[in-house]
Amino acid sequence: TEFLKILQSKEAQQLACQFPARYKWLARETVQTPVIDLTLCDELMHFREGFQKKNFYIAYVSEFLDAPASAFGHVMLVFQDEKAPIDLADTVHFAATTNRENAFEYAIKGLSGGFDGYFIREPFFRKKKDYLLFEQRAIHLYKVDLSQDEIENMILHLYELRKAKFRYYFVDE
């Protein structure tokens, strides 16, 4: 209700630009939502335009027992256009910020949520190099048939999460 209230104020454009997925959903679901042109949101448009949007994959990276955080594997979102090779696809994954802690401190922080976690966007070839070459792990790509609108909604939601920071736990992230 607070979101709708702000959408009725002079701050509506700014709010819709910061939370475009929420705005888009509300505009579709309620009649009292004002019409806001999201193409006027420069930062959002820059973020959106950089994404490949034709195909969507879930990538599962096999476990890596040498690192507690990777003992259960890793999942990534992969966005690809048919005209570009998969190595140039956009990849989004969740990771923790670590500071070269010793093994004991690393384990304690990882189990207690002592690391900051955030979403990272980078080209698939970088993750491929890390996982296949350096760690000798397998990457399995599973294509998910989503409509262009569904892919767009995911990208808008990722935009909303671009500045989000979460507590990172090894055993449940």
Solvent accessible surface area in square Angstrom, and as a share of the most:
residue,aa,sasa,rsa
1,T,149,0.87
2,E,100,0.45
3,F,39,0.16
4,L,33,0.17
5,K,132,0.56
6,I,52,0.26
7,L,2,0.01
8,Q,106,0.47
9,S,52,0.33
10,K,201,0.85
11,E,93,0.42
12,A,12,0.10
13,Q,64,0.28
14,Q,125,0.55
15,L,27,0.13
16,A,0,0.00
17,C,19,0.11
18,Q,63,0.28
19,F,63,0.26
20,P,0,0.00
21,A,19,0.15
22,R,116,0.42
23,Y,13,0.05
24,K,49,0.21
25,W,132,0.46
26,L,22,0.11
27,A,44,0.34
28,R,137,0.50
29,E,95,0.43
30,T,40,0.23
31,V,152,0.88
32,Q,115,0.51
33,T,18,0.10
34,P,42,0.27
35,V,150,0.86
36,I,21,0.11
37,D,68,0.35
38,L,33,0.16
39,T,88,0.51
40,L,120,0.60
41,C,6,0.03
42,D,117,0.61
43,E,91,0.41
44,L,0,0.00
45,M,27,0.12
46,H,147,0.65
47,F,36,0.15
48,R,58,0.21
49,E,123,0.55
50,G,45,0.43
51,F,8,0.03
52,Q,24,0.11
53,K,50,0.21
54,K,95,0.40
55,N,14,0.07
56,F,6,0.03
57,Y,35,0.13
58,I,53,0.27
59,A,0,0.00
60,Y,71,0.27
61,V,0,0.00
62,S,20,0.13
63,E,87,0.39
64,F,46,0.19
65,L,144,0.72
66,D,124,0.64
67,A,25,0.19
68,P,65,0.41
69,A,28,0.21
70,S,19,0.12
71,A,30,0.24
72,F,148,0.62
73,G,15,0.15
74,H,35,0.16
75,V,84,0.48
76,M,1,0.00
77,L,41,0.21
78,V,0,0.00
79,F,0,0.00
80,Q,18,0.08
81,D,50,0.26
82,E,117,0.53
83,K,202,0.86
84,A,23,0.18
85,P,81,0.51
86,I,48,0.24
87,D,48,0.25
88,L,95,0.48
89,A,0,0.00
90,D,17,0.09
91,T,0,0.00
92,V,6,0.03
93,H,9,0.04
94,F,33,0.14
95,A,21,0.16
96,A,25,0.20
97,T,61,0.36
98,T,60,0.35
99,N,112,0.58
100,R,237,0.86
101,E,27,0.12
102,N,98,0.50
103,A,87,0.67
104,F,156,0.65
105,E,70,0.31
106,Y,52,0.20
107,A,34,0.26
108,I,88,0.45
109,K,60,0.25
110,G,0,0.00
111,L,103,0.51
112,S,58,0.38
113,G,4,0.04
114,G,41,0.40
115,F,6,0.03
116,D,64,0.33
117,G,0,0.00
118,Y,74,0.28
119,F,67,0.28
120,I,45,0.23
121,R,88,0.32
122,E,31,0.14
123,P,37,0.24
124,F,7,0.03
125,F,87,0.36
126,R,119,0.43
127,K,18,0.08
128,K,66,0.28
129,K,95,0.40
130,D,47,0.25
131,Y,16,0.06
132,L,72,0.36
133,L,117,0.58
134,F,135,0.56
135,E,51,0.23
136,Q,158,0.70
137,R,14,0.05
138,A,42,0.33
139,I,31,0.16
140,H,82,0.37
141,L,64,0.32
142,Y,124,0.47
143,K,110,0.47
144,V,52,0.30
145,D,131,0.68
146,L,50,0.25
147,S,59,0.38
148,Q,91,0.40
149,D,69,0.36
150,E,82,0.37
151,I,2,0.01
152,E,29,0.13
153,N,45,0.23
154,M,51,0.23
155,I,0,0.00
156,L,5,0.02
157,H,85,0.38
158,L,15,0.08
159,Y,2,0.01
160,E,17,0.08
161,L,35,0.18
162,R,60,0.22
163,K,146,0.62
164,A,29,0.22
165,K,139,0.59
166,F,86,0.36
167,R,147,0.54
168,Y,15,0.06
169,Y,66,0.25
170,F,12,0.05
171,V,97,0.56
172,D,99,0.51
173,E,104,0.47
